[in-house]
């Protein structure tokens, strides 16, 4: 077989592995590569190759390569746990974003103090540099093999597979695991790892099954990157929106309503500011705002396809002996709003937005602060158009989304998700037309994007926007879904230029996604230190003596009249204590008034970042803060001018 590596070509015997080929054609790649691609397909370094083509080394910058490294590390961890705790049974141990985990059934109860001990055993295994050897067995032999090794969870997984399935296993020393791979050539190639946390996890995610013990970890190719990541984790803990929500008195979740958030007064200021921003940019983009009912009849959800395809996630109830559902999505109500009249092609496109409250039955184990809740407000919009308007409307949605994310300082990536393999509605022709329309629009915009095969909605393909926050973490927020199915199901129409009735095309889209989730993301992105325009309290007036109280009250009235959100602290406390307390609440500006300031009509401005600006007049202060808030600046521009 003829193999090409970086423009170097050579004939190799069939069955030669990628690592040996790199050693001959590119020695540096043989040391740095984690895995390889042959003609674009992922292959292990030790995998025998049997076809000619282009062979490329891939390193840690590649998602698949990171998966290979971390999946191998999960096997090393499982081996260490079994060595230290005999009788442990293995469940599953995949690589995940930023790391890996393994679920164990064991009589011992693991504690954080056990993690260093497991790490030490992992280091011993890595030092041995055992090879990762792959072998396969027919299904019946695989079942017997796992039964002999006392692994009932693996047996259950194998039993779920078709009878003619050939199962792959990996052996490293005495440890063997059922696994599809791929893996590193040997354990010694794991250079830097850390076990990060413990958790409970139900087998196969079902509360009806046994609770297992899950150990999380991560792995990198060098210690420097690992240490940087661990520092990021510590920073993320400080920025945890659940912690900050309580400390800043913004929002919380309680046992009385798991997954149903409480928003307090300051949190509502933040929320209302976001909603007002949303309304402003949508009005400018030609959207109309509507509101549809929270509860609608079963017949509507059957017509939309949700009752059949989404029933397990819906809350239902009976009214007058008829079945109803609390809406999990806003689209059916939006469609009824469209159908209230017959539209002309001259009216299209119609862009309708809704801040719609929806409820979805999430499993208790999946709930996570504001990031995963059971009720949330979706900044939904539905656009109805003629087929020749599709590309322009997709471009318009993209440009609006781009503007919003830039306003909040987010970088983002774009992903195109295609038709799922199962449980979809609509014809093949509709899916092909819809998918091509999304591709054409992205290509015209010259937007880099990746394709996520099979991750579209059940009614159509979609574009997803993945935000990157200040810690480099990725969040999927905005989505654009092209739908030619629901207009057919609901017999939606418009009158064309020929005087005949035609079927409109529909776009479902969100920009912020869930209002609650976006607030959680913003809270962590800014670490609770919101820019002035979003801050629930924009400034706090602090007096040094009682003699300054009247001047402080007068300034408060002026700032209130200017539309600024300000609090007053007249307590008989030391000014240093007051300033530190306001800084802990992450208030952008602290305005200090003593005898001198009261007499001169000025303030001493202390910023959240620690700077001090003395002798600022009330008029100058109010003008600067109003300008900063109105510009929606992400940095304290008024301070910079001083």
Secondary structure as the mmCIF struct_conf table of DSSP 4:
data_model
#
loop_
_struct_conf.conf_type_id
_struct_conf.id
_struct_conf.beg_label_comp_id
_struct_conf.beg_label_asym_id
_struct_conf.beg_label_seq_id
_struct_conf.end_label_comp_id
_struct_conf.end_label_asym_id
_struct_conf.end_label_seq_id
STRN STRN1 UNK A 2 UNK A 5
TURN_TY1_P TURN_TY1_P1 UNK A 6 UNK A 7
STRN STRN2 UNK A 8 UNK A 11
TURN_TY1_P TURN_TY1_P2 UNK A 14 UNK A 15
STRN STRN3 UNK A 17 UNK A 17
HELX_RH_AL_P HELX_RH_AL_P1 UNK A 18 UNK A 25
HELX_RH_AL_P HELX_RH_AL_P2 UNK A 27 UNK A 32
BEND BEND1 UNK A 34 UNK A 34
STRN STRN4 UNK A 35 UNK A 38
TURN_TY1_P TURN_TY1_P3 UNK A 39 UNK A 40
STRN STRN5 UNK A 41 UNK A 43
TURN_TY1_P TURN_TY1_P4 UNK A 45 UNK A 46
BEND BEND2 UNK A 47 UNK A 47
STRN STRN6 UNK A 48 UNK A 48
HELX_LH_PP_P HELX_LH_PP_P1 UNK A 49 UNK A 49
BEND BEND3 UNK A 51 UNK A 51
STRN STRN7 UNK A 53 UNK A 58
TURN_TY1_P TURN_TY1_P5 UNK A 60 UNK A 61
BEND BEND4 UNK A 62 UNK A 62
HELX_RH_AL_P HELX_RH_AL_P3 UNK A 63 UNK A 84
BEND BEND5 UNK A 85 UNK A 85
TURN_TY1_P TURN_TY1_P6 UNK A 86 UNK A 87
STRN STRN8 UNK A 89 UNK A 90
STRN STRN9 UNK A 95 UNK A 96
TURN_TY1_P TURN_TY1_P7 UNK A 97 UNK A 98
STRN STRN10 UNK A 99 UNK A 105
BEND BEND6 UNK A 107 UNK A 108
HELX_RH_AL_P HELX_RH_AL_P4 UNK A 112 UNK A 128
TURN_TY1_P TURN_TY1_P8 UNK A 129 UNK A 129
STRN STRN11 UNK A 131 UNK A 131
STRN STRN12 UNK A 133 UNK A 138
HELX_RH_AL_P HELX_RH_AL_P5 UNK A 139 UNK A 148
TURN_TY1_P TURN_TY1_P9 UNK A 149 UNK A 150
HELX_RH_AL_P HELX_RH_AL_P6 UNK A 152 UNK A 159
TURN_TY1_P TURN_TY1_P10 UNK A 160 UNK A 160
BEND BEND7 UNK A 161 UNK A 161
TURN_TY1_P TURN_TY1_P11 UNK A 163 UNK A 164
HELX_LH_PP_P HELX_LH_PP_P2 UNK A 165 UNK A 165
STRN STRN13 UNK A 166 UNK A 172
TURN_TY1_P TURN_TY1_P12 UNK A 173 UNK A 174
STRN STRN14 UNK A 175 UNK A 178
BEND BEND8 UNK A 185 UNK A 185
STRN STRN15 UNK A 186 UNK A 186
HELX_RH_3T_P HELX_RH_3T_P1 UNK A 187 UNK A 189
STRN STRN16 UNK A 192 UNK A 202
HELX_RH_3T_P HELX_RH_3T_P2 UNK A 203 UNK A 205
TURN_TY1_P TURN_TY1_P13 UNK A 207 UNK A 208
BEND BEND9 UNK A 209 UNK A 209
STRN STRN17 UNK A 211 UNK A 220
BEND BEND10 UNK A 221 UNK A 222
HELX_RH_AL_P HELX_RH_AL_P7 UNK A 223 UNK A 239
HELX_RH_AL_P HELX_RH_AL_P8 UNK A 241 UNK A 247
TURN_TY1_P TURN_TY1_P14 UNK A 248 UNK A 249
BEND BEND11 UNK A 250 UNK A 250
STRN STRN18 UNK A 251 UNK A 252
HELX_RH_3T_P HELX_RH_3T_P3 UNK A 255 UNK A 257
TURN_TY1_P TURN_TY1_P15 UNK A 258 UNK A 259
STRN STRN19 UNK A 262 UNK A 263
HELX_RH_AL_P HELX_RH_AL_P9 UNK A 265 UNK A 284
TURN_TY1_P TURN_TY1_P16 UNK A 285 UNK A 286
STRN STRN20 UNK A 288 UNK A 289
BEND BEND12 UNK A 294 UNK A 294
STRN STRN21 UNK A 295 UNK A 297
HELX_RH_AL_P HELX_RH_AL_P10 UNK A 298 UNK A 304
TURN_TY1_P TURN_TY1_P17 UNK A 305 UNK A 305
HELX_RH_AL_P HELX_RH_AL_P11 UNK A 306 UNK A 309
BEND BEND13 UNK A 310 UNK A 310
HELX_RH_3T_P HELX_RH_3T_P4 UNK A 311 UNK A 313
STRN STRN22 UNK A 315 UNK A 319
TURN_TY1_P TURN_TY1_P18 UNK A 320 UNK A 321
STRN STRN23 UNK A 322 UNK A 326
BEND BEND14 UNK A 328 UNK A 328
BEND BEND15 UNK A 330 UNK A 330
HELX_RH_AL_P HELX_RH_AL_P12 UNK A 331 UNK A 338
TURN_TY1_P TURN_TY1_P19 UNK A 339 UNK A 340
BEND BEND16 UNK A 341 UNK A 341
HELX_LH_PP_P HELX_LH_PP_P3 UNK A 342 UNK A 342
STRN STRN24 UNK A 343 UNK A 344
TURN_TY1_P TURN_TY1_P20 UNK A 345 UNK A 347
STRN STRN25 UNK A 350 UNK A 359
HELX_RH_3T_P HELX_RH_3T_P5 UNK A 364 UNK A 366
STRN STRN26 UNK A 368 UNK A 368
TURN_TY1_P TURN_TY1_P21 UNK A 369 UNK A 371
STRN STRN27 UNK A 372 UNK A 372
BEND BEND17 UNK A 374 UNK A 374
STRN STRN28 UNK A 375 UNK A 385
HELX_RH_3T_P HELX_RH_3T_P6 UNK A 387 UNK A 389
HELX_RH_AL_P HELX_RH_AL_P13 UNK A 390 UNK A 407
TURN_TY1_P TURN_TY1_P22 UNK A 408 UNK A 409
STRN STRN29 UNK A 411 UNK A 417
BEND BEND18 UNK A 421 UNK A 423
BEND BEND19 UNK A 426 UNK A 426
HELX_RH_AL_P HELX_RH_AL_P14 UNK A 428 UNK A 445
TURN_TY1_P TURN_TY1_P23 UNK A 446 UNK A 446
STRN STRN30 UNK A 449 UNK A 452
TURN_TY1_P TURN_TY1_P24 UNK A 453 UNK A 454
BEND BEND20 UNK A 456 UNK A 456
STRN STRN31 UNK A 457 UNK A 457
TURN_TY1_P TURN_TY1_P25 UNK A 458 UNK A 459
STRN STRN32 UNK A 460 UNK A 460
STRN STRN33 UNK A 462 UNK A 468
TURN_TY1_P TURN_TY1_P26 UNK A 470 UNK A 471
BEND BEND21 UNK A 472 UNK A 472
STRN STRN34 UNK A 474 UNK A 483
BEND BEND22 UNK A 484 UNK A 485
HELX_RH_AL_P HELX_RH_AL_P15 UNK A 486 UNK A 489
TURN_TY1_P TURN_TY1_P27 UNK A 490 UNK A 491
STRN STRN35 UNK A 494 UNK A 495
TURN_TY1_P TURN_TY1_P28 UNK A 497 UNK A 498
BEND BEND23 UNK A 499 UNK A 500
STRN STRN36 UNK A 501 UNK A 502
HELX_LH_PP_P HELX_LH_PP_P4 UNK A 503 UNK A 504
STRN STRN37 UNK A 505 UNK A 514
HELX_RH_AL_P HELX_RH_AL_P16 UNK A 515 UNK A 525
TURN_TY1_P TURN_TY1_P29 UNK A 526 UNK A 528
TURN_TY1_P TURN_TY1_P30 UNK A 532 UNK A 534
BEND BEND24 UNK A 536 UNK A 537
STRN STRN38 UNK A 539 UNK A 543
BEND BEND25 UNK A 544 UNK A 545
HELX_RH_3T_P HELX_RH_3T_P7 UNK A 546 UNK A 548
HELX_RH_AL_P HELX_RH_AL_P17 UNK A 549 UNK A 561
TURN_TY1_P TURN_TY1_P31 UNK A 562 UNK A 563
STRN STRN39 UNK A 566 UNK A 569
BEND BEND26 UNK A 572 UNK A 573
HELX_RH_AL_P HELX_RH_AL_P18 UNK A 575 UNK A 584
TURN_TY1_P TURN_TY1_P32 UNK A 585 UNK A 586
BEND BEND27 UNK A 588 UNK A 588
STRN STRN40 UNK A 589 UNK A 593
HELX_RH_AL_P HELX_RH_AL_P19 UNK A 595 UNK A 600
TURN_TY1_P TURN_TY1_P33 UNK A 601 UNK A 601
STRN STRN41 UNK A 602 UNK A 607
TURN_TY1_P TURN_TY1_P34 UNK A 608 UNK A 609
BEND BEND28 UNK A 610 UNK A 610
STRN STRN42 UNK A 612 UNK A 617
HELX_RH_AL_P HELX_RH_AL_P20 UNK A 618 UNK A 630
TURN_TY1_P TURN_TY1_P35 UNK A 631 UNK A 632
BEND BEND29 UNK A 634 UNK A 635
HELX_RH_AL_P HELX_RH_AL_P21 UNK A 637 UNK A 641
#
